[in-house]
Amino acid sequence: MGRRRLRLLRRAPPAALAARAEGRAALDAADRAAVERLCARLPELLPVRPACLTHGDLWSQNVLSDGAGRAALIDPAVSYLWAEVDLAHLWITAAPPESSRFFAVYAELTGLDGDWRARMPIIQLRQHLAVLAQFDDDWGAAGTIRATLAPFRSRA
């Protein structure tokens, strides 16, 4: 079961993304080593969850409303992932209107545990690394990545 969880989060391997970002001088060797240490600990850091169909690119700019004010999702990249990956992607940008209600209902319907918000930085790491690898540090991803990696740095 732990392998499945690791494989889901390594869909775009964090180490490969960190290496690409390192090549752009955004991350250094210590950052890359911290990514590897975090990846090695994923089975103990993330609970076992089943994969399911997800939107795949669920961020606030892909959540719109129709004329009646009903939510509408656009631009899907349908994937078979861990559902919290979509939540993490949505949570990575400014919270959409009424987000507290959305997350409360989602938690109620899915049995999402109370620790899900604490896991978000780890789950969001893949997305931050992808942004950094694609766009350099234009959006400040390197600082967010380093903050997430802080507990996984070597204390030599």
C-alpha positions, 0 to 999 in steps of 0.5 A: 500500500505504501508503494502505491501512495509513493507512486501517486506522488512521484507521478512527476518525480520530485527528485527529477523536478528538483534536479531540473530546478537545480540546473536553473540555480533555483535549488541547491544540492542541499535542497535536492537532498532534502527532497530525497529525504522527504520522499523516503519518508512519504509512507509514514507521513501520508495516510493510505488512501485509495486512488479515484478519478480527479479533475487533475488541474483543480486550482481556483482559476478553473472554478467558475460560476454560471449565471445562477451562481452554481459552481462550474469546473473547467479545463480538466486533466482527468487523472486517477490520483489520490483525491487530496492531490486535487484538494492540495492543488485547489488550496495552493492558490488564493482560496476561492469564495465560499471555500470553507463551506466546500472543504467542510462538505468535502470532509463530511462526505469523504471522511477526510480526517482532521490532519488534511491541512497539515499534509497540504504542503507535502502534497503541494510540493510536487506542484511547486517543483513543477512550477519552478522547473517550468517557469524558474522562480518567477512566482516565488516557488523556491521559498515555499519549497524550502519552507516545506523541506526545512524539517528534512534538511540534514543537521550536520 
